[in-house]
């Protein structure tokens, strides 16, 4: 079965950092571009970032550019999202998305 399990979320103060991970299984991870997406309470899904299959190309939404960094380790079948300078508006459930959308992890930015 294809599985994508995000982890690493939590409660953090504005200006803080978190590192999200997404463990992939059930498919050839290195064949797929991967995305992080998020959904804030009462809002639609927002695309956050994309990385190509070998990690050489990345793209970011304007809302996170310069603060978030996407990366991947194909040997470990894991996708990452380093989030720095977090803002309250970053509060959302974060999902990794590839051949399917995985289970999310809650990120709450609040003082």
C-alpha positions in Angstrom: 0.0 0.0 0.0 1.1 3.5 -0.8 1.7 5.4 2.5 2.8 9.0 3.3 3.0 9.8 6.9 3.9 13.4 8.0 5.3 14.2 11.4 7.1 16.9 13.3 4.3 19.4 13.8 3.5 21.1 17.1 3.0 24.4 18.8 5.6 27.0 18.3 5.9 30.7 19.0 6.0 33.3 16.2 9.5 33.5 14.9 10.3 29.9 15.8 11.2 26.9 13.7 9.9 23.4 13.0 11.1 20.6 10.7 8.5 18.4 9.2 9.2 14.9 7.9 7.2 12.7 5.6 8.0 9.0 5.5 7.0 7.3 2.2 6.5 3.6 1.6 4.8 1.4 -1.0 6.1 3.1 -4.1 9.4 4.1 -5.7 9.9 7.4 -3.9 12.8 8.5 -6.1 10.6 8.4 -9.2 8.2 11.1 -8.0 8.2 14.9 -7.5 6.8 15.7 -4.1 4.9 18.6 -2.7 4.0 20.0 0.7 0.5 21.5 0.9 -1.4 22.9 3.9 -5.0 23.6 5.0 -5.7 26.3 7.5 -8.9 26.2 9.6 -11.9 27.2 7.5 -9.8 27.7 4.4 -9.0 25.7 1.2 -5.9 23.7 0.5 -2.8 25.8 -0.3 0.2 24.5 -2.2 3.4 25.3 -0.2 6.4 23.8 -2.0 7.5 21.3 -4.6 10.7 19.3 -5.1 11.6 17.3 -8.2 12.5 13.6 -8.2 16.2 14.0 -7.4 16.0 17.2 -5.3 17.8 19.4 -7.8 14.8 21.8 -8.4 12.5 23.4 -5.8 9.6 25.8 -6.0 7.9 27.8 -3.3 4.6 29.7 -2.8 5.3 33.4 -2.4 3.8 33.2 1.1 6.7 31.0 2.4 9.6 31.9 0.0 12.7 32.7 1.9 11.4 31.1 5.1 10.7 27.5 4.2 13.1 24.9 2.7 12.0 21.7 1.1 14.4 18.8 0.8 14.4 15.0 0.3 16.6 12.0 1.1 15.8 9.3 -1.5 17.9 6.8 0.4 15.6 7.1 3.4 12.4 7.6 1.4 11.8 10.8 3.3 10.6 14.3 2.4 11.4 17.3 4.7 10.2 20.8 5.2 12.3 23.2 7.3 10.1 26.0 8.5 11.8 29.1 9.9 10.5 32.5 11.0 7.1 31.1 11.5 4.1 33.3 11.5 0.6 32.8 12.9 -0.8 32.6 9.4 1.3 29.5 8.9 -1.0 27.7 11.3 -2.5 24.7 9.3 -2.5 21.0 8.9 0.5 20.2 6.6 0.4 17.3 4.2 2.9 15.7 1.9 1.6 15.0 -1.5 2.9 12.7 -4.3 1.2 9.8 -5.9 -1.4 10.4 -3.1 -2.0 12.8 -0.2 -0.7 11.4 3.1 -1.9 12.0 6.7 -1.2 15.5 7.9 0.6 17.0 10.9 -0.8 20.0 12.8 1.4 23.1 13.0 0.2 25.9 15.3 2.0 29.2 15.5 0.9 31.2 18.5 2.2 33.1 21.5 
